[in-house]
Amino acid sequence: MSSGDRLPQSAIQTTEITLSTGDHYRVEGDAKNVERIIVDAARGSIMQLASLTEAETGVDLAINPEHVVVLRAASV
């Protein structure tokens, strides 16, 4: 899907992630799906990162699941 094919911002469910560093990210996907991605990465091989997409920019993120301290559905 190209950036021109993306759904309007309001149609995309987003989840806010807070890391132990204090950084906050808003990523695409509902909270249950994002949680599954993070838990799967934590259960994977050593230093497996959770691959997510930043909601505002469409930039791919790789997050260390051990640094996630808060995960919540973002209000749209």
N, C-alpha and C positions, 0 to 999 in steps of 0.2 A: 504494500500500500504506500503510495507516494504521499508527501506532505499535502498535496492538493486534494487527495482523496480522504483525508482525515475527517472524522465526524466533527460537528461543531463542538466547541469546548463544553457547552452545557449538556451535551448528550453523552459525554464520556464520564463514567464513574471514576472518582479519584480517591486516593488514600494518602493520608499524611503520615510520614515516618519521621520519628525523632531519634537521632543517634546519641550515643553516650558522649559524643563531642559537643553536643548542643546544636549540631546542624539539623535543619529540617528540610525534607523533600516532599513534594507532592507528586505522586506517581499515578500512572494510569492503572485502572483496575479497581474492583470492589475490594473491601477489606479482607473478606474471606479468601479470595484468590491471591492477593498479595501476601497474606499470612502463609498460605500454602507454599508459595514460591520461597519465602524466607525460611520456613521450617524444612523444606526439601533441601535447600542449600546447607543448612546447619547439619542435617543428617548425612550429607554427601561426603565426599573425600575431604581431606585436610585442606583448609583455605579455599573451599568452594564458595564463590560469591553468588549472591542473589542478583539475577539480571532483571532489571526493571526499566521502564521508560518514564522520564520526567514529563509530567502532564503539560506544563506550559510551553516547553521548548521542543519536545519530541526527542530529546537527547537520551541515548542509552546510558543507564547507570549500572554499576556493579557495586553492590553493597555487602559489606561483611556482616553476616547475620548475627554475629556475636556482639555487635555494637548497637543493635536495634533495642531501644528501651521503651518506645511508645509507638503504637500503630493504631490509627483510627480513621474511620470513614471521614472524608473531607466534605464539608457542606458546599453545595454548588450554588 
